[in-house]
């Protein structure tokens, strides 16, 4: 029963957040939807994307970061690879077995 309550609470909070993000000049709504669907423990973002969100709508970015933190989802940023480079992508599983998602923005 506890897990069901937690899921309902998570979805309820997400609905309010998603409604508010529809007015944001960012695409932050995508990260919330991604986490709801995939439930990763880590989300990888290009550093420039995180910076752009912080500049365009700092309040919305702060709310999304708090929402992720409350759900135990870590946000990791990576520098974009130079065009034409063959740098490896982040691994899809953590050492502890938790899901890791690389979100392309």
Secondary structure, 3 states (H helix, E strand, C coil): CHHHHHHHHHHHHHHHHHHHHCCCCCCCHHHHHHHHHHCCCEEEEEHHHHHHHHHHCHHHHHHHHHHHHHCCCEEEEECCCCCCCCCCCCCCECCCCCEEEECCC
